[in-house]
């Protein structure tokens, strides 16, 4: 359990919050974030390229917010990915469009509203009878949820009733009954979301906000056009397919409908029917005449039907509870209830959805039963025990092929060793492994050969057995050739589908499918795989897939990991159901009894943003028409096609063409979107679907330009779960720490696909940091006349170059959407540069011009991330009349002098090293043979600084070896070649070599090969040290300090105060320090 941070004093926070509210009100009153395309008259005669050059734009989007509750900090983290970018892009002089809308499609709201209805029936319209009824209420009165599904529902609901959940997030009890209407959720929580996001100081243009589904008839018409177009293009098809399915909901359960199991797909097996020939005594007694005249089959699920020729026995789990299930009037199957439930929805058993268990039987009682083995060399085999069969995978029954399965082989061997202990007749395990597939590496009996090679003695060698299983599978399936059957001589891979087809045709096998893992719907139902007739988007169709991959190749994904995830998804992504029957959603254009599912109505909504304000400005539900006065009914498919895809203007159009042209103008200017940002969890669905749909619907010049993904947000290093103990809403964070402190902590939380971490201690520290910095800026402005003026000294020159260098570094990170590093250099490193300058010039004071320059740049660099702090400096302290939201990026007037910047870094490093050297001398134990024996810390002291011009020869040799082993084209070092060259040049015995090489490789990783190999300094070390000597003497309390070359110092070796061991440690860029008394 994570304890929330408690604040002690809040005066500084309250002061900053007051400023934040003041500036947010100003920005809203000045409509700073409301952006339109240039007027058509301004674009006359300009080509598209000229328009982009004269009127640059930027359009950013983050995924729609789902409004079944208040926004948590994780939502804010995703929004911040576009929020920070929008602030930066505005500073580049672009027209920045940053809209946001709300997704209301799906099951959660529907389910939650129905729970309110049931709770009102139980407890009264205002839940006034709750306390009395609670003592009598049984679990079944509310909802029948058992097992893991029930636990998950309780977890999702916080272990309380729905009305209590609403009360816990601030809904008054008297208002709760309104949530029995699903539509009330939409307007209630979307309004709260806007308020909360605005409290963060967002730059969102809310004029284009909208709700999905029929809740907004304009958007509903937009989805109708999209679906109709996809259908006309042949992208939407109808057919029978396997789908994850919720029997309770009566429809497929897609990713966004799941409490658990997002990303889990159906997995197909071949069901093998093994007819019972002779029951074991225990099984015969248990089953008796309870199956009627039906034939009974043990049913195994296999992924390798081509190996069925080698069956030697059948395995059951002795602790598993099986059932004998009626499949029809003639057949009954023995398997787990879970498997029977899946079969009931796959046209295997009748009637559909009905699970009729005739008998329940323990697996141990089935041991010794004789069954037929379809297609096997040995036609009849016995049932044997296996301890580690899972009831949650397959049918719970395993047909054994020990020739090609390491697990089957070792189990068979273990049973043969101890038949009495295992309670089997030895004759039941008498059939030896049958050669059915030959492999180049292991011959005709792959599994036994692999087990022998790995020296596996029993099933208890779990780790080795797992390796053997994988090895045998790869060898047998990918490299094996059939030795038996009608496909003898063919590869195992080629034979697999043919054998499967033959077995099904012979009536001894069937297609069986189940979820790859546990899937629990948001209605708390354990899902199955069902064979359903449904409308689906034909993702994965070769031509469509190829075009989508071509789009992805051009999209900026910002990180290699993100690109790899997209590429992996496009490799496997396949047919996706796009309709359902139970939901909130837009009606299917071709069947009004069906609804468009949540991940299919939200793939190209970004295009809708560009014209939303013209259709229904400041009206999320579309209840108030926008400035064009267009009604939803006038937005026909032909009109949408004209606006978005340059379709022909329709005859007898329902609206004036100039109104459509106004919308077309906005879309043409802002589209394509420049970036879409979302969590990494949406790469396998929403983001990839967006790529597919853009390829299908829009011309190529309107395809997305970039997609950014982020990890989940942790809180104080622990996973955050909405409504749980370790959680923080957006509203709570802003109230607790303020907007800018929250924004700074969000930027600092992390980048890329790794889960980020919001630290409350960091957010709290940001309050003091911002308050202190503002106070310092105000003091500097008031005392400006007291600061130094006139000519600039060396430290002034260094400080100015460092400011300009940090401007450029910060910009590179904003461009890469790497906000953690943008914050590091624009805020933390920027203040560190000021701190050093203030310290090193303490004797003469800081230069007025540079202090003012630093304050100005500090505000501008921080503006994208901490706009309130920046606005206060810009408007209040620096007295600029216009908002900093209109300010431009501070591009330095000339290139940065790298020599000066490196000299500045050298100065700071030298002071640090000098202090460390002094501490070491002071702490050196007395009596050691070292200068400390002659040095008294209590007496006045001075220092000699030894400067080298050449590196040690052994280092140069090591660097040359690394250079010869480095491959520039792939940016990699050949480790084998390094070892060979070290041996060849006699450096393997030099204990200094390998540590130096490892450190140098880290330098390459940190700074790049070109910088690492350039070891010569770009500045005069002696000259820089001369500039720093006054500060060095003052800061260390020295009487004197002098700089000597190593060559000169060596001429004095042997004299008192000149120690060879110290002189020899000096290297270019890393001087040595020798302290002595004076």
Secondary structure, 3 states (H helix, E strand, C coil): CCCCCCCCCCHHHHHHHHHHHHHHHHHHHCCCCCCCCCCHHHHCCCCHHHHHHHCCEEEEEECCEECCCCCEHHHHHHHHHHHHHHHHHHCCCCEEECCCCEECCEHHHHHHHHHHHHHHHHHCCCCCCHHHHHCCCCHHHHCCCCHHHHHHHHHHCCCCCHHHHHHHCCCCHHHHHHHHCHHHHHHHHHHHHHHHHHHCCCCCCHHHCCECHHHCHHHHHHHHHHHHHHHHCCCEEEEEEEEEEECCCCEECCHHHEEECCCCCEEEEEEEEEEEEECCHHHHHHHCCCCCCCEEEEEEEECCHHHHHHCCEEEECCCCEEEEEECCCCEEEEECHHHHHHHCCCCCCCCCCCCCEEEEEEHHHHCCCEEECCCCCCCEEEEEECCCCCCCCCCCEEEECCCCCHHHHHHHHHHHHCHHHHCCCHHHHCCCCCCCEEECCCECCHHHHHHHHCCCCCCCCHHHHHHHHHHHHHHHHHHCEECCCCCCCCEHHHHHHHHHHHHHHCCCEEEEEEECCCCEECCCCECEEEEEEEEEECCCCHHHHHHHHHHHHHCECCCHHHHHHHHHHHHHCCCEECEECCCECCEECCEEEEEECCCCCCCCHHHHHHHHHHHHCCCCCCCCCCCCCCCHHHCCHHHHHHHHHCCCCCCCCCCCHHHHHHHHHHHHHHCCCCEEEEEHHHHHHHHHHHHHHHHHHCCHHHCCCEEEEECCEEECCEECCCCCCCCCEHHHHHHHHCHHHHHHHHHHCCCCCCCEEECHHHHHHHHHHHHHHHHHHHHHHHCHHHCECCCCCHHHHHHHHHHHHHHHHHHHHHHCCCHHHHHHHHHHHHHHHHHHHHHHCCCCCCEHHHHHHHHHHHHHHHCCCCHHHHHHHHHHHCCCCCCHHHCCCCCCCCCCCHHHHHHHHHHHHHHHHHHHHHHHHHHCCCCCCCHHHHCCCCCCEEEEEEECCCCCHHHHHHHHHHHHHEECCCCEECHHHHHHHHHHCCCCCCHHHHHHHHHHHHHHHHHCHHHHHCCCCCCCHHHHHHHHHHHHHHHHCCCEEEEEEHHHHHCCCCCCCCCHHHHCCCECCECEEEEEEC
